[in-house]
Amino acid sequence: MTHTFLLTKTTPIEPSLDPFLARDDVKIVHTPVLNISYIPLNINHNEYDSADCILVTSPHAVRDFKKNNVPIHIPIYCVGTMTATALRNEGYQNIECCFYAGSELMSALRNAQQPYKRFIYFRGHNVQHDVKTLCEKLDFSLQEYVVYRADFTDHHIDTMRTHIVSESRTTIALYSARGALSFIDLVEKNDLSHSLARTNVLCLSDRVLKLVKHFAWKNAYVAHTPTQASFLEEFKTIIETDNYTNE
């Protein structure tokens, strides 16, 4: 029997990972729960000269790095392996540190575990961690630039409803707290909570799982580390578990 993987992240799964999931009993359905819109950046490029380090916490914030003349040589602190991949794909190799989660970046700043004091931070409209307030407390210089928005969307609700209601071998994949909140909004508005008892949920982090664990899921899973590789390994476990329990 086919196991459906509802991928709610904003971008489809990377082609390089297709062989990992290219099996007859797996179907990947891309059902984003967020709509990304990009915000033109108005920055004085002289500001780069006074910055010690760039902060970036999402692949979406990387899209216009070249357009905005972000220098190749400035050290970069990024959050997430997917953000690091996006940077490298744009030619930015000076990634001094890639944190698994935003909390690790906050800890590094708070505990002075890094040599920099002047930062430029490219971020989305909604953030999980208040980097600005922390930097103010530490007397660090921080220039924030909001370069994208991640807004709730119901564009794929019909597809999601079909798989949740009609299929017994479905996994909802939730990658972020913002995406989880959008999913909760969709479930509540469309009266789908009662249909989740036959559906698995796979979350990228404990923070994401905490937001949706009140639903009566078939099973709830979380990646061992907040990386795409760990996420997909956990999905393999789900498939094997379902195959075993349905034999």
Disulfide bonds with the S-S distance in Angstrom:
none
